[in-house]
């Protein structure tokens, strides 16, 4: 199992290949800044969907017992992320940044459902 966890740690390496480029900055006020960022990364959804398909096929074709499902899933997931070698087209997003009174900046999270949270940088 620890071998699989070590392998899963390699997924973060694949995810860390995401490329970011600051396109511009626009100060809306002294506190509010809009930063357009170009982001290009791997197709994470495809890797996960491929893993589900391959796991289903393995389960149907091989004699996998219930106890082996998790380890087989991890094996396939690790391989699918290891094999990622292309990027999706870059997309541009506006990142909301707030300058705090002490001069630090807060980057508002962009994920759906987390828009009320922020992360200090």
N, C-alpha and C positions, 0 to 999 in steps of 0.2 A: 504494500500500500504506500509506503514512503517513497518508493520509486515513482509511483503515479503522481504523488503530490509534487515531487521534484520536477517531473515532466510538465505538470500543469503550471508550474512557475514559469516555464518557458513561454506560455501563452502571453504573459505580460510583456515578454520581449517582442512578440509579434505586435501586440497592441501599442508598444512604445515606439513603433516605427511611424506612427502618425506624424504628418508634417504640418506645421503651423506657420503661417506667414501673416504678419500684421500688415494690412493693406493701407491703413490710414488711421488717423485719430481725429475726432471732432468734439471739441469742448462745447457742451450745451450750456454749461454754467461753470462757476469755479469748482463746484462739487460733482457735477455730472459729466461723464465723458462717454462717448460712443466709440468703440474700437472695432471696425470691420476686420475680421480675421478670415483668411482662406485656410480651409482645413482639408487635408487629403489623407485618407487612411484605408485600412484593409476592409474587406466586406465581411464584417463580423457576423451579420445575419446569415450570409451564405455558409460560412464555416459551421455555424450552429445547425442550420437546416440540413446540410450535408451529413453532419454527425447523427442527427435524428434518423435520417433515411438509412444510413449505413448501419446504425444500431438496430433498426427494425429488420433490415435484411439479414443481419447476423443472427438475430434472435429467431427469425423464421427458418433460416437455412442451416444453422448450426444447432447443436444440442446444448444450449446455454441454460444453466440452471439459474434460478433467481438470485442466488448469492454472487454470481459472476457478472450480473448486469452492470453494476456500478463500475467495476474494474474494466469491463469491455468498453463502456461508454467513455471512461477516462482515456483509455488507449486510443480510441478512434478520435476523440476530441484533440488530444495531444498531436496526433499525426496530421489532422486537418489544419491546425494552426501552424505546425511546423512547415507544411507544404505551401502556405500562403506566400505568393511571390508577386502579386500585383496589387495596385491601389485602385480605389474608386476614383472617379473624377472629383476634383476639388470643388468644394462648396464654400460659399462665402456667408458668414453669419455676423451679425452685429452683437458685440459683447458689451453689456452695460457695466461701466466701472464708476464707482463712487469714491471721491477723495474725502477721507475722513478728516476731522479737525486737527488730528495730530500729524497729518501728512501721509499717513498710510493709505493704501488703496484697497477697496473691497470689490471683488469681481463677483457679480451676481451669477449664480449657476444658471445654465441654459437648459437643463433637462426639464422635460415636461413633468409637472407635479412637484418640482423642487424650486420653482421660481421664487418662492418666498424665502428661501435660504440663501446665505452668502458664504463666501470663503475668503478669509484674509490672505493677502499676499504680501 
